[in-house]
């Protein structure tokens, strides 16, 4: 099975999603804390061991005109660290609109009673799922 991870990179949290190339679907997996510019590598290592992804997809934050912004550099640095650490293919995909779609999904889940208020960090993982799904659709 072709498993992929998707990442929504932030300065405080990295959202992680897992997806499947065969089905073209993704789901939120985890919200990993970032401290001093570094994600919790032990948590990411554990997820990698559990899921054995073959490819890593990092959301590339661009402005409304498609130009790079300060967070773009943060995402690129994170992707380079993933490459160095895991020796897996890392690709970028445009993440514009992923946060809005994740917020919509999160609100819909809360209204349906499937999400609790304490799940606020999971919106980052949901954004990673949106990023990964958009990549899978483009393939």
HELIX and SHEET records of a PDB file:
HELIX    1   1 UNK A   41  UNK A   51  1                                  11    
HELIX    2   2 UNK A   70  UNK A   86  1                                  17    
HELIX    3   3 UNK A   98  UNK A  111  1                                  14    
HELIX    4   4 UNK A  117  UNK A  119  5                                   3    
HELIX    5   5 UNK A  122  UNK A  138  1                                  17    
SHEET    1   A 6 UNK A  38  UNK A  39  0                                        
SHEET    2   A 6 UNK A  25  UNK A  35 -1                                        
SHEET    3   A 6 UNK A  13  UNK A  20 -1                                        
SHEET    4   A 6 UNK A   3  UNK A   9 -1                                        
SHEET    5   A 6 UNK A  55  UNK A  60  1                                        
SHEET    6   A 6 UNK A  89  UNK A  94  1                                        
END                                                                             
